[in-house]
Amino acid sequence: LTRSLSINPVDQSMFEKAQGEKVTLPCTFVLSEEDEGPLDIEWVLIPADNQKKEQIIIMYAVDRIYNHYYAAMTGRMQFTNPDPRSGDGSLDILNLKSVDTGTYQCKVKKAPGVQSQKLQLTVLVRPARTKCSIEGSQEIGKDVTLKCASQEGSPLLSYDWRRVSGTQELP
């Protein structure tokens, strides 16, 4: 039985953070003596929209960090430990944006060992100011439509309507 590298299991695999905050996605690992190839650590973003392809966002290979592949996060992400050889390939993402929501996969390779782990990140966005309007002729006996919508907010917003003046029940 040959032992190979292993990624330490995480306490939680789903992370919820507010827009603007920082998150650390854990990826710590233990190497085995049998693993003698070069260490390679890769973080991939699997977008929530299946139409978009996976994107490498940062990697460590041949003793170098490559973090310029994904323009949307340039300057906002880094390995938690500046030397991932320490067994810590965790990823910090700073100043979170709603587009950062998705599944992140940490892949650790050191031949012949290969392991990966997926983590889910949801970036919560506070609702933008709600805009409301009335459609229709505001005359007795006519129908009107009251509309309210907000451009931003996650999870998706829901609205409750109630009459605040007058006692008469509405149809």
Backbone as JSON Lines, residues from 0, in Angstrom:
{"i":0,"aa":"L","n":[0.85,-1.2,0.0],"ca":[0.0,0.0,0.0],"c":[0.89,1.24,0.0]}
{"i":1,"aa":"T","n":[0.78,2.05,-1.04],"ca":[1.58,3.28,-1.08],"c":[0.74,4.43,-0.57]}
{"i":2,"aa":"R","n":[1.36,5.22,0.28],"ca":[0.71,6.41,0.79],"c":[0.95,7.54,-0.19]}
{"i":3,"aa":"S","n":[-0.04,8.37,-0.41],"ca":[0.12,9.49,-1.32],"c":[-0.25,10.76,-0.59]}
{"i":4,"aa":"L","n":[-0.03,11.89,-1.22],"ca":[-0.38,13.14,-0.55],"c":[-1.86,13.17,-0.22]}
{"i":5,"aa":"S","n":[-2.21,13.91,0.83],"ca":[-3.63,14.02,1.19],"c":[-3.94,15.46,1.56]}
{"i":6,"aa":"I","n":[-5.15,15.88,1.19],"ca":[-5.63,17.21,1.58],"c":[-6.42,17.02,2.87]}
{"i":7,"aa":"N","n":[-6.13,17.86,3.86],"ca":[-6.83,17.75,5.14],"c":[-8.3,18.11,4.95]}
{"i":8,"aa":"P","n":[-9.2,17.27,5.49],"ca":[-10.64,17.58,5.35],"c":[-10.98,18.91,6.04]}
{"i":9,"aa":"V","n":[-11.98,19.6,5.5],"ca":[-12.37,20.9,6.07],"c":[-13.6,20.74,6.96]}
{"i":10,"aa":"D","n":[-13.72,21.64,7.95],"ca":[-14.88,21.63,8.84],"c":[-16.13,22.05,8.06]}
{"i":11,"aa":"Q","n":[-15.95,22.99,7.16],"ca":[-17.09,23.47,6.37],"c":[-16.65,23.58,4.92]}
{"i":12,"aa":"S","n":[-17.57,23.29,4.01],"ca":[-17.24,23.41,2.6],"c":[-18.05,24.52,1.93]}
{"i":13,"aa":"M","n":[-18.93,25.17,2.71],"ca":[-19.73,26.27,2.17],"c":[-19.44,27.53,2.96]}
{"i":14,"aa":"F","n":[-19.13,28.59,2.24],"ca":[-18.8,29.86,2.88],"c":[-19.74,30.93,2.38]}
{"i":15,"aa":"E","n":[-20.26,31.74,3.31],"ca":[-21.1,32.89,2.97],"c":[-20.44,34.12,3.55]}
{"i":16,"aa":"K","n":[-20.17,35.08,2.69],"ca":[-19.53,36.32,3.14],"c":[-20.22,37.49,2.47]}
{"i":17,"aa":"A","n":[-20.14,38.66,3.1],"ca":[-20.75,39.86,2.53],"c":[-19.8,40.5,1.53]}
{"i":18,"aa":"Q","n":[-20.38,41.16,0.55],"ca":[-19.6,41.91,-0.43],"c":[-18.66,42.85,0.31]}
{"i":19,"aa":"G","n":[-17.4,42.93,-0.15],"ca":[-16.43,43.82,0.49],"c":[-15.59,43.15,1.56]}
{"i":20,"aa":"E","n":[-16.05,42.0,2.07],"ca":[-15.29,41.29,3.1],"c":[-14.17,40.46,2.48]}
{"i":21,"aa":"K","n":[-13.43,39.78,3.36],"ca":[-12.34,38.89,2.94],"c":[-12.73,37.46,3.33]}
{"i":22,"aa":"V","n":[-12.31,36.49,2.52],"ca":[-12.54,35.09,2.86],"c":[-11.23,34.33,2.7]}
{"i":23,"aa":"T","n":[-11.04,33.33,3.56],"ca":[-9.91,32.41,3.39],"c":[-10.5,31.04,3.08]}
{"i":24,"aa":"L","n":[-10.21,30.53,1.88],"ca":[-10.67,29.19,1.5],"c":[-9.55,28.22,1.84]}
{"i":25,"aa":"P","n":[-9.82,27.27,2.77],"ca":[-8.74,26.42,3.27],"c":[-8.33,25.32,2.29]}
{"i":26,"aa":"C","n":[-7.04,25.06,2.24],"ca":[-6.52,23.94,1.46],"c":[-5.14,23.59,2.04]}
{"i":27,"aa":"T","n":[-5.16,22.8,3.11],"ca":[-3.89,22.36,3.69],"c":[-3.7,20.89,3.34]}
{"i":28,"aa":"F","n":[-2.46,20.49,3.21],"ca":[-2.18,19.15,2.72],"c":[-0.94,18.57,3.38]}
{"i":29,"aa":"V","n":[-0.84,17.25,3.29],"ca":[0.32,16.53,3.82],"c":[0.92,15.74,2.67]}
{"i":30,"aa":"L","n":[2.22,15.92,2.46],"ca":[2.91,15.19,1.39],"c":[3.39,13.84,1.91]}
{"i":31,"aa":"S","n":[3.64,12.95,0.99],"ca":[4.13,11.62,1.33],"c":[5.54,11.46,0.77]}
{"i":32,"aa":"E","n":[6.31,10.58,1.38],"ca":[7.68,10.35,0.9],"c":[7.68,9.83,-0.54]}
{"i":33,"aa":"E","n":[6.61,9.14,-0.93],"ca":[6.55,8.59,-2.29],"c":[6.39,9.69,-3.34]}
{"i":34,"aa":"D","n":[5.9,10.85,-2.91],"ca":[5.67,11.94,-3.85],"c":[6.97,12.69,-4.07]}
{"i":35,"aa":"E","n":[7.55,12.55,-5.24],"ca":[8.85,13.17,-5.47],"c":[8.86,14.15,-6.65]}
{"i":36,"aa":"G","n":[7.74,14.28,-7.35],"ca":[7.68,15.23,-8.46],"c":[7.62,16.65,-7.92]}
{"i":37,"aa":"P","n":[7.61,17.64,-8.83],"ca":[7.52,19.04,-8.38],"c":[6.13,19.32,-7.8]}
{"i":38,"aa":"L","n":[6.08,20.18,-6.79],"ca":[4.8,20.54,-6.17],"c":[4.06,21.52,-7.07]}
{"i":39,"aa":"D","n":[2.78,21.25,-7.26],"ca":[1.94,22.08,-8.12],"c":[0.61,22.29,-7.39]}
{"i":40,"aa":"I","n":[0.23,23.53,-7.14],"ca":[-1.04,23.84,-6.47],"c":[-1.81,24.76,-7.4]}
{"i":41,"aa":"E","n":[-3.06,24.43,-7.62],"ca":[-3.87,25.18,-8.58],"c":[-5.23,25.45,-7.97]}
{"i":42,"aa":"W","n":[-5.69,26.69,-8.02],"ca":[-7.05,27.03,-7.63],"c":[-7.84,27.34,-8.89]}
{"i":43,"aa":"V","n":[-8.99,26.7,-9.02],"ca":[-9.85,26.85,-10.19],"c":[-11.21,27.34,-9.73]}
{"i":44,"aa":"L","n":[-11.77,28.3,-10.47],"ca":[-13.14,28.75,-10.21],"c":[-14.06,28.07,-11.2]}
{"i":45,"aa":"I","n":[-15.05,27.33,-10.66],"ca":[-16.06,26.69,-11.5],"c":[-17.29,27.6,-11.39]}
{"i":46,"aa":"P","n":[-17.6,28.38,-12.43],"ca":[-18.67,29.38,-12.3],"c":[-20.04,28.74,-12.07]}
{"i":47,"aa":"A","n":[-20.91,29.52,-11.39],"ca":[-22.27,29.04,-11.12],"c":[-23.01,28.83,-12.44]}
{"i":48,"aa":"D","n":[-22.68,29.65,-13.45],"ca":[-23.29,29.53,-14.77],"c":[-22.54,28.45,-15.56]}
{"i":49,"aa":"N","n":[-23.22,27.33,-15.83],"ca":[-22.57,26.19,-16.49],"c":[-22.08,26.5,-17.9]}
{"i":50,"aa":"Q","n":[-22.56,27.59,-18.48],"ca":[-22.15,27.94,-19.83],"c":[-20.71,28.47,-19.86]}
{"i":51,"aa":"K","n":[-20.28,29.02,-18.72],"ca":[-18.94,29.58,-18.67],"c":[-17.95,28.49,-18.29]}
{"i":52,"aa":"K","n":[-16.71,28.61,-18.78],"ca":[-15.76,27.54,-18.51],"c":[-14.98,27.79,-17.22]}
{"i":53,"aa":"E","n":[-14.41,26.69,-16.7],"ca":[-13.59,26.78,-15.51],"c":[-12.43,27.74,-15.77]}
{"i":54,"aa":"Q","n":[-12.0,28.41,-14.72],"ca":[-10.96,29.42,-14.88],"c":[-9.89,29.2,-13.81]}
{"i":55,"aa":"I","n":[-8.63,29.04,-14.22],"ca":[-7.55,28.99,-13.24],"c":[-7.4,30.41,-12.69]}
{"i":56,"aa":"I","n":[-7.4,30.55,-11.35],"ca":[-7.27,31.9,-10.81],"c":[-5.91,32.15,-10.19]}
{"i":57,"aa":"I","n":[-5.28,31.12,-9.65],"ca":[-3.93,31.28,-9.1],"c":[-3.27,29.91,-9.07]}
{"i":58,"aa":"M","n":[-1.96,29.87,-9.27],"ca":[-1.27,28.59,-9.15],"c":[0.14,28.77,-8.63]}
{"i":59,"aa":"Y","n":[0.64,27.69,-8.05],"ca":[2.01,27.63,-7.58],"c":[2.66,26.48,-8.33]}
{"i":60,"aa":"A","n":[3.74,26.77,-9.06],"ca":[4.41,25.72,-9.83],"c":[5.88,26.08,-9.95]}
{"i":61,"aa":"V","n":[6.72,25.07,-9.83],"ca":[8.17,25.25,-9.94],"c":[8.62,26.45,-9.1]}
{"i":62,"aa":"D","n":[8.22,26.42,-7.83],"ca":[8.64,27.45,-6.85],"c":[8.23,28.87,-7.21]}
{"i":63,"aa":"R","n":[7.19,29.02,-8.04],"ca":[6.73,30.37,-8.37],"c":[5.21,30.45,-8.24]}
{"i":64,"aa":"I","n":[4.73,31.64,-7.92],"ca":[3.28,31.88,-7.84],"c":[2.86,32.62,-9.11]}
{"i":65,"aa":"Y","n":[1.82,32.1,-9.75],"ca":[1.27,32.72,-10.96],"c":[-0.16,33.17,-10.62]}
{"i":66,"aa":"N","n":[-0.4,34.47,-10.64],"ca":[-1.71,34.95,-10.21],"c":[-2.28,36.0,-11.16]}
{"i":67,"aa":"H","n":[-1.88,35.95,-12.42],"ca":[-2.34,36.98,-13.37],"c":[-3.28,36.4,-14.44]}
{"i":68,"aa":"Y","n":[-3.8,35.19,-14.2],"ca":[-4.64,34.55,-15.23],"c":[-6.06,35.07,-15.25]}
{"i":69,"aa":"Y","n":[-6.52,35.57,-14.1],"ca":[-7.94,35.89,-13.96],"c":[-8.07,37.37,-13.6]}
{"i":70,"aa":"A","n":[-8.27,38.19,-14.62],"ca":[-8.24,39.65,-14.44],"c":[-9.25,40.12,-13.39]}
{"i":71,"aa":"A","n":[-10.41,39.44,-13.29],"ca":[-11.46,39.88,-12.36],"c":[-10.99,39.87,-10.91]}
{"i":72,"aa":"M","n":[-9.93,39.11,-10.61],"ca":[-9.45,39.03,-9.22],"c":[-8.03,39.53,-9.04]}
{"i":73,"aa":"T","n":[-7.43,40.07,-10.08],"ca":[-6.06,40.54,-9.96],"c":[-5.95,41.56,-8.82]}
{"i":74,"aa":"G","n":[-4.99,41.34,-7.94],"ca":[-4.79,42.25,-6.81],"c":[-5.71,41.98,-5.64]}
{"i":75,"aa":"R","n":[-6.66,41.06,-5.79],"ca":[-7.6,40.77,-4.7],"c":[-7.42,39.37,-4.13]}
{"i":76,"aa":"M","n":[-6.43,38.62,-4.61],"ca":[-6.28,37.24,-4.1],"c":[-4.81,36.91,-3.92]}
{"i":77,"aa":"Q","n":[-4.58,36.01,-2.99],"ca":[-3.21,35.58,-2.71],"c":[-3.26,34.27,-1.94]}
{"i":78,"aa":"F","n":[-2.15,33.53,-2.0],"ca":[-2.04,32.37,-1.13],"c":[-1.95,32.9,0.3]}
{"i":79,"aa":"T","n":[-2.65,32.26,1.23],"ca":[-2.63,32.68,2.63],"c":[-1.2,32.64,3.16]}
{"i":80,"aa":"N","n":[-0.49,31.57,2.8],"ca":[0.9,31.43,3.2],"c":[1.78,31.76,1.99]}
{"i":81,"aa":"P","n":[2.7,32.73,2.11],"ca":[3.51,33.1,0.95],"c":[4.35,31.94,0.42]}
{"i":82,"aa":"D","n":[4.57,30.9,1.25],"ca":[5.31,29.72,0.8],"c":[4.42,28.48,0.9]}
{"i":83,"aa":"P","n":[3.68,28.17,-0.16],"ca":[2.74,27.05,-0.11],"c":[3.42,25.69,0.12]}
{"i":84,"aa":"R","n":[4.75,25.62,-0.03],"ca":[5.43,24.35,0.23],"c":[5.27,23.91,1.67]}
{"i":85,"aa":"S","n":[4.88,24.85,2.53],"ca":[4.7,24.57,3.95],"c":[3.55,23.59,4.2]}
{"i":86,"aa":"G","n":[2.78,23.28,3.15],"ca":[1.61,22.41,3.33],"c":[0.33,23.21,3.43]}
{"i":87,"aa":"D","n":[0.43,24.53,3.19],"ca":[-0.75,25.39,3.24],"c":[-0.93,26.07,1.88]}
{"i":88,"aa":"G","n":[-1.91,25.58,1.12],"ca":[-2.22,26.17,-0.17],"c":[-3.51,26.97,-0.11]}
{"i":89,"aa":"S","n":[-3.93,27.37,1.1],"ca":[-5.18,28.12,1.27],"c":[-5.14,29.42,0.48]}
{"i":90,"aa":"L","n":[-6.33,29.9,0.12],"ca":[-6.47,31.08,-0.73],"c":[-7.22,32.19,-0.01]}
{"i":91,"aa":"D","n":[-6.67,33.39,-0.02],"ca":[-7.36,34.58,0.49],"c":[-7.94,35.33,-0.69]}
{"i":92,"aa":"I","n":[-9.21,35.71,-0.59],"ca":[-9.81,36.61,-1.58],"c":[-10.27,37.84,-0.81]}
{"i":93,"aa":"L","n":[-9.81,39.01,-1.23],"ca":[-10.1,40.26,-0.55],"c":[-11.19,41.03,-1.29]}
{"i":94,"aa":"N","n":[-11.81,41.96,-0.58],"ca":[-12.8,42.86,-1.19],"c":[-13.76,42.09,-2.11]}
{"i":95,"aa":"L","n":[-14.46,41.13,-1.52],"ca":[-15.32,40.23,-2.29],"c":[-16.36,40.98,-3.12]}
{"i":96,"aa":"K","n":[-16.63,40.44,-4.3],"ca":[-17.65,40.98,-5.2],"c":[-18.66,39.87,-5.51]}
{"i":97,"aa":"S","n":[-19.85,40.24,-5.95],"ca":[-20.88,39.23,-6.22],"c":[-20.43,38.24,-7.28]}
{"i":98,"aa":"V","n":[-19.58,38.68,-8.24],"ca":[-19.12,37.78,-9.3],"c":[-18.18,36.69,-8.77]}
{"i":99,"aa":"D","n":[-17.72,36.84,-7.53],"ca":[-16.84,35.82,-6.94],"c":[-17.61,34.59,-6.47]}
{"i":100,"aa":"T","n":[-18.94,34.68,-6.46],"ca":[-19.75,33.52,-6.06],"c":[-19.49,32.36,-7.0]}
{"i":101,"aa":"G","n":[-19.3,31.18,-6.45],"ca":[-19.07,30.01,-7.29],"c":[-18.43,28.88,-6.5]}
{"i":102,"aa":"T","n":[-18.04,27.84,-7.21],"ca":[-17.36,26.69,-6.61],"c":[-15.87,26.82,-6.89]}
{"i":103,"aa":"Y","n":[-15.09,26.72,-5.85],"ca":[-13.64,26.82,-5.97],"c":[-13.04,25.44,-5.72]}
{"i":104,"aa":"Q","n":[-12.09,25.07,-6.56],"ca":[-11.44,23.78,-6.4],"c":[-9.95,23.99,-6.21]}
{"i":105,"aa":"C","n":[-9.43,23.38,-5.15],"ca":[-8.0,23.38,-4.88],"c":[-7.46,22.03,-5.37]}
{"i":106,"aa":"K","n":[-6.46,22.08,-6.26],"ca":[-5.84,20.84,-6.74],"c":[-4.38,20.86,-6.31]}
{"i":107,"aa":"V","n":[-3.95,19.8,-5.65],"ca":[-2.55,19.68,-5.22],"c":[-1.96,18.46,-5.92]}
{"i":108,"aa":"K","n":[-0.82,18.69,-6.58],"ca":[-0.16,17.58,-7.3],"c":[1.3,17.53,-6.89]}
{"i":109,"aa":"K","n":[1.79,16.36,-6.65],"ca":[3.22,16.11,-6.48],"c":[3.38,14.66,-6.85]}
{"i":110,"aa":"A","n":[3.79,14.41,-8.09],"ca":[3.74,13.08,-8.68],"c":[4.36,12.03,-7.75]}
{"i":111,"aa":"P","n":[3.68,10.87,-7.63],"ca":[2.46,10.49,-8.35],"c":[1.16,10.92,-7.66]}
{"i":112,"aa":"G","n":[1.25,11.68,-6.56],"ca":[0.04,12.04,-5.82],"c":[-0.71,13.2,-6.43]}
{"i":113,"aa":"V","n":[-2.03,13.08,-6.45],"ca":[-2.91,14.16,-6.93],"c":[-4.17,14.14,-6.07]}
{"i":114,"aa":"Q","n":[-4.54,15.28,-5.51],"ca":[-5.77,15.36,-4.72],"c":[-6.45,16.7,-5.03]}
{"i":115,"aa":"S","n":[-7.76,16.74,-4.83],"ca":[-8.46,18.01,-5.01],"c":[-9.62,18.09,-4.02]}
{"i":116,"aa":"Q","n":[-10.08,19.31,-3.82],"ca":[-11.16,19.56,-2.86],"c":[-11.96,20.76,-3.36]}
{"i":117,"aa":"K","n":[-13.3,20.65,-3.28],"ca":[-14.16,21.74,-3.75],"c":[-14.8,22.46,-2.56]}
{"i":118,"aa":"L","n":[-14.89,23.78,-2.69],"ca":[-15.51,24.62,-1.68],"c":[-16.48,25.56,-2.38]}
{"i":119,"aa":"Q","n":[-17.57,25.86,-1.71],"ca":[-18.61,26.71,-2.28],"c":[-18.57,28.08,-1.61]}
{"i":120,"aa":"L","n":[-18.5,29.15,-2.41],"ca":[-18.5,30.51,-1.86],"c":[-19.72,31.26,-2.39]}
{"i":121,"aa":"T","n":[-20.47,31.85,-1.47],"ca":[-21.58,32.72,-1.85],"c":[-21.3,34.1,-1.29]}
{"i":122,"aa":"V","n":[-21.28,35.1,-2.17],"ca":[-21.07,36.48,-1.75],"c":[-22.44,37.14,-1.66]}
{"i":123,"aa":"L","n":[-22.77,37.59,-0.45],"ca":[-24.08,38.2,-0.21],"c":[-24.0,39.71,-0.47]}
{"i":124,"aa":"V","n":[-24.99,40.21,-1.17],"ca":[-25.01,41.63,-1.55],"c":[-26.22,42.28,-0.89]}
{"i":125,"aa":"R","n":[-25.97,43.39,-0.19],"ca":[-27.1,44.07,0.45],"c":[-27.98,44.69,-0.63]}
{"i":126,"aa":"P","n":[-29.28,44.73,-0.39],"ca":[-30.19,45.25,-1.42],"c":[-29.89,46.71,-1.76]}
{"i":127,"aa":"A","n":[-29.99,47.02,-3.04],"ca":[-29.89,48.41,-3.47],"c":[-31.24,49.07,-3.15]}
{"i":128,"aa":"R","n":[-31.29,50.37,-3.23],"ca":[-32.54,51.08,-2.95],"c":[-33.65,50.55,-3.87]}
{"i":129,"aa":"T","n":[-34.79,50.26,-3.29],"ca":[-35.92,49.73,-4.05],"c":[-36.62,50.86,-4.79]}
{"i":130,"aa":"K","n":[-36.91,50.62,-6.07],"ca":[-37.63,51.62,-6.88],"c":[-39.06,51.13,-7.06]}
{"i":131,"aa":"C","n":[-40.03,52.0,-6.77],"ca":[-41.43,51.62,-6.88],"c":[-42.17,52.54,-7.86]}
{"i":132,"aa":"S","n":[-43.2,52.0,-8.48],"ca":[-43.97,52.79,-9.44],"c":[-45.41,52.28,-9.49]}
{"i":133,"aa":"I","n":[-46.27,53.11,-10.06],"ca":[-47.69,52.75,-10.23],"c":[-47.98,52.75,-11.72]}
{"i":134,"aa":"E","n":[-48.62,51.69,-12.2],"ca":[-49.03,51.64,-13.6],"c":[-50.55,51.59,-13.66]}
{"i":135,"aa":"G","n":[-51.1,52.34,-14.57],"ca":[-52.56,52.33,-14.74],"c":[-53.17,53.66,-14.32]}
{"i":136,"aa":"S","n":[-54.42,53.82,-14.68],"ca":[-55.15,55.05,-14.39],"c":[-55.68,55.0,-12.96]}
{"i":137,"aa":"Q","n":[-55.34,55.97,-12.14],"ca":[-55.73,55.95,-10.73],"c":[-57.12,56.56,-10.55]}
{"i":138,"aa":"E","n":[-58.12,55.85,-11.11],"ca":[-59.51,56.32,-11.0],"c":[-60.34,55.21,-10.38]}
{"i":139,"aa":"I","n":[-61.42,55.6,-9.73],"ca":[-62.31,54.63,-9.11],"c":[-62.8,53.65,-10.17]}
{"i":140,"aa":"G","n":[-62.73,52.34,-9.84],"ca":[-63.2,51.31,-10.76],"c":[-62.15,50.83,-11.75]}
{"i":141,"aa":"K","n":[-60.99,51.48,-11.79],"ca":[-59.93,51.08,-12.73],"c":[-58.9,50.22,-11.99]}
{"i":142,"aa":"D","n":[-58.18,49.38,-12.76],"ca":[-57.11,48.56,-12.18],"c":[-55.79,49.33,-12.19]}
{"i":143,"aa":"V","n":[-55.02,49.13,-11.15],"ca":[-53.65,49.68,-11.13],"c":[-52.71,48.54,-10.75]}
{"i":144,"aa":"T","n":[-51.46,48.68,-11.17],"ca":[-50.42,47.73,-10.79],"c":[-49.35,48.49,-10.02]}
{"i":145,"aa":"L","n":[-49.06,48.02,-8.81],"ca":[-48.0,48.6,-8.0],"c":[-46.76,47.74,-8.2]}
{"i":146,"aa":"K","n":[-45.64,48.37,-8.55],"ca":[-44.4,47.6,-8.81],"c":[-43.28,48.09,-7.92]}
{"i":147,"aa":"C","n":[-42.49,47.15,-7.43],"ca":[-41.28,47.48,-6.68],"c":[-40.19,46.52,-7.12]}
{"i":148,"aa":"A","n":[-38.97,47.04,-7.3],"ca":[-37.84,46.19,-7.7],"c":[-36.55,46.81,-7.2]}
{"i":149,"aa":"S","n":[-35.57,45.93,-6.96],"ca":[-34.24,46.36,-6.55],"c":[-33.24,45.75,-7.51]}
{"i":150,"aa":"Q","n":[-32.25,46.51,-7.94],"ca":[-31.28,46.03,-8.92],"c":[-30.3,45.03,-8.32]}
{"i":151,"aa":"E","n":[-30.05,45.12,-7.01],"ca":[-29.06,44.25,-6.38],"c":[-29.61,43.67,-5.11]}
{"i":152,"aa":"G","n":[-29.07,42.53,-4.75],"ca":[-29.42,41.89,-3.49],"c":[-29.36,40.39,-3.65]}
{"i":153,"aa":"S","n":[-28.68,39.75,-2.71],"ca":[-28.66,38.29,-2.73],"c":[-28.75,37.83,-1.29]}
{"i":154,"aa":"P","n":[-29.48,36.75,-1.02],"ca":[-30.28,36.02,-2.0],"c":[-31.36,36.93,-2.59]}
{"i":155,"aa":"L","n":[-32.03,36.45,-3.65],"ca":[-33.03,37.27,-4.33],"c":[-34.05,37.78,-3.33]}
{"i":156,"aa":"L","n":[-34.48,39.01,-3.53],"ca":[-35.4,39.65,-2.6],"c":[-36.83,39.18,-2.83]}
{"i":157,"aa":"S","n":[-37.6,39.19,-1.74],"ca":[-39.04,38.94,-1.88],"c":[-39.75,40.14,-1.26]}
{"i":158,"aa":"Y","n":[-40.96,40.41,-1.74],"ca":[-41.69,41.59,-1.29],"c":[-43.02,41.17,-0.68]}
{"i":159,"aa":"D","n":[-43.39,41.84,0.41],"ca":[-44.71,41.65,1.03],"c":[-45.45,42.98,0.92]}
{"i":160,"aa":"W","n":[-46.71,42.9,0.52],"ca":[-47.53,44.11,0.39],"c":[-48.6,44.1,1.47]}
{"i":161,"aa":"R","n":[-48.85,45.28,2.06],"ca":[-50.0,45.41,2.95],"c":[-50.48,46.86,2.95]}
{"i":162,"aa":"R","n":[-51.75,47.01,3.18],"ca":[-52.35,48.34,3.22],"c":[-52.08,48.94,4.6]}
{"i":163,"aa":"V","n":[-51.57,50.18,4.64],"ca":[-51.21,50.76,5.94],"c":[-52.19,51.85,6.37]}
{"i":164,"aa":"S","n":[-53.09,52.31,5.5],"ca":[-54.07,53.28,5.93],"c":[-55.44,52.85,5.42]}
{"i":165,"aa":"G","n":[-56.47,53.19,6.14],"ca":[-57.81,52.74,5.76],"c":[-58.05,51.34,6.29]}
{"i":166,"aa":"T","n":[-59.33,51.01,6.52],"ca":[-59.62,49.7,7.12],"c":[-60.25,48.75,6.1]}
{"i":167,"aa":"Q","n":[-60.65,49.29,4.96],"ca":[-61.37,48.5,3.99],"c":[-60.45,47.44,3.38]}
{"i":168,"aa":"E","n":[-60.92,46.19,3.33],"ca":[-60.14,45.12,2.67],"c":[-60.09,45.38,1.19]}
{"i":169,"aa":"L","n":[-58.96,45.07,0.59],"ca":[-58.81,45.25,-0.85],"c":[-59.13,43.93,-1.56]}
{"i":170,"aa":"P","n":[-59.66,44.02,-2.79],"ca":[-59.92,42.77,-3.53],"c":[-58.61,42.06,-3.89]}
